Amino acid sequence: MRGFPWSLVCKSVWKVHIAKFSLLVGSIFGYLVFGILADWFGRHTVLITSVLFMLVFGLTVAFSVNVPMFSTLRFFEGFCLAGITLSLYVL
């Protein structure tokens, strides 16, 4: 029986921390970028855009094939999640 393509136990446990960290870093950059964009284009536009991109990145992260792809997509998920959180909080 063949196991999971990229194991996340024992020697590879650091990959889990990289994925968590990439989500947080994406959130930091998302708050900065979407805060400025919300001031320029409006909260509602940023909210709809963030939700649509969150849908795309959320679906693609489920089909990631390796850790760099997973971490990159989690970064963009955090980026879009920040736009959603920021817009809903202010609205």
Order of alpha helices (4+ residues) and beta strands (2+ residues): alpha-alpha-alpha
